[in-house]
Amino acid sequence: MPEAQESFISHLVELRTRLIRAFLAVLVIFVCLFPWAKELYAIVAQPLLAALPQGGQMIATDVVGVFIVPMKVTAGGLPRGVAVRSVSGLGFRRAGSVCT
């Protein structure tokens, strides 16, 4: 006769299985989208670039930001890509100053 309630360990095993599957799904999507990382970043950055004042440009405020941001957009997908700007070190340059 099957047990009415599962044990705590069986719940942990189920959680581990689901976490591994979720990680693998994110990894597969990342690997599939990685070749288009720069194109995806350009799509996500286009509304931000359009909203900048005349002569404004986006800059990377850290050394590795230029290389890491496209990968963050690819890993996060397009819906989360818009929020990447706030945590990735990108800012606006206007009249020689940097403001986020």
C-alpha positions as CSV (number, residue, x, y, z in Angstrom):
1,M,0.0,0.0,0.0
2,P,1.6,3.4,-1.0
3,E,2.4,5.8,1.7
4,A,-0.1,8.7,2.0
5,Q,2.7,11.3,2.4
6,E,6.1,11.3,0.9
7,S,9.1,11.5,3.0
8,F,11.3,14.7,3.3
9,I,14.1,13.0,1.4
10,S,11.9,12.1,-1.5
11,H,10.8,15.8,-1.7
12,L,14.5,16.8,-1.8
13,V,15.2,14.3,-4.5
14,E,12.3,15.7,-6.6
15,L,13.6,19.2,-6.0
16,R,17.1,18.3,-7.1
17,T,15.7,16.6,-10.3
18,R,13.6,19.7,-11.2
19,L,16.5,22.1,-10.5
20,I,18.8,20.1,-12.7
21,R,16.3,20.0,-15.5
22,A,15.7,23.8,-15.2
23,F,19.5,24.4,-15.3
24,L,19.9,22.2,-18.3
25,A,17.0,24.0,-20.1
26,V,18.6,27.4,-19.5
27,L,22.0,26.1,-20.6
28,V,20.6,24.7,-23.9
29,I,18.8,27.9,-24.7
30,F,21.9,29.9,-23.9
31,V,24.1,27.7,-26.1
32,C,21.5,28.1,-29.0
33,L,21.2,31.9,-28.7
34,F,24.9,32.6,-28.0
35,P,25.9,33.0,-31.7
36,W,23.4,35.9,-31.9
37,A,24.4,37.6,-28.6
38,K,25.4,40.9,-30.3
39,E,22.3,41.0,-32.4
40,L,20.0,40.4,-29.4
41,Y,21.8,43.1,-27.5
42,A,21.3,45.5,-30.4
43,I,17.6,44.8,-30.4
44,V,17.3,45.3,-26.7
45,A,19.4,48.4,-26.7
46,Q,17.6,50.1,-29.6
47,P,14.8,51.7,-27.5
48,L,17.3,53.0,-25.0
49,L,19.5,54.5,-27.7
50,A,16.4,56.1,-29.3
51,A,15.6,57.7,-25.9
52,L,19.0,59.3,-25.4
53,P,19.4,63.0,-25.9
54,Q,21.0,64.3,-29.1
55,G,24.7,63.4,-29.0
56,G,24.3,61.0,-26.1
57,Q,25.7,57.5,-26.2
58,M,25.9,54.4,-24.0
59,I,29.2,53.6,-22.4
60,A,30.6,50.7,-20.4
61,T,31.7,51.9,-16.9
62,D,33.7,48.7,-16.2
63,V,36.4,47.0,-18.2
64,V,34.6,43.7,-18.9
65,G,31.1,45.2,-19.4
66,V,31.6,45.4,-23.2
67,F,32.1,41.7,-23.3
68,I,29.8,40.5,-20.6
69,V,26.6,42.4,-21.3
70,P,25.8,40.6,-24.6
71,M,26.2,37.3,-22.8
72,K,24.0,38.5,-20.0
73,V,21.3,39.5,-22.5
74,T,21.6,36.1,-24.1
75,A,21.4,34.2,-20.8
76,G,18.6,36.3,-19.5
77,G,16.5,36.3,-22.7
78,L,14.8,39.3,-24.3
79,P,12.2,40.0,-21.5
80,R,14.9,40.3,-18.8
81,G,17.4,41.9,-21.2
82,V,15.9,45.4,-20.6
83,A,16.7,45.1,-16.9
84,V,20.3,44.1,-17.6
85,R,21.3,47.7,-18.2
86,S,20.7,48.6,-14.6
87,V,23.0,45.9,-13.2
88,S,25.6,45.6,-15.9
89,G,27.5,48.9,-15.5
90,L,26.1,50.6,-18.6
91,G,25.3,54.3,-18.2
92,F,24.7,57.4,-20.2
93,R,27.3,59.9,-21.3
94,R,26.1,63.5,-21.5
95,A,28.3,66.6,-21.6
96,G,31.3,64.5,-20.4
97,S,29.7,63.1,-17.2
98,V,28.4,59.7,-16.5
99,C,25.0,59.3,-14.9
100,T,23.0,56.1,-14.4
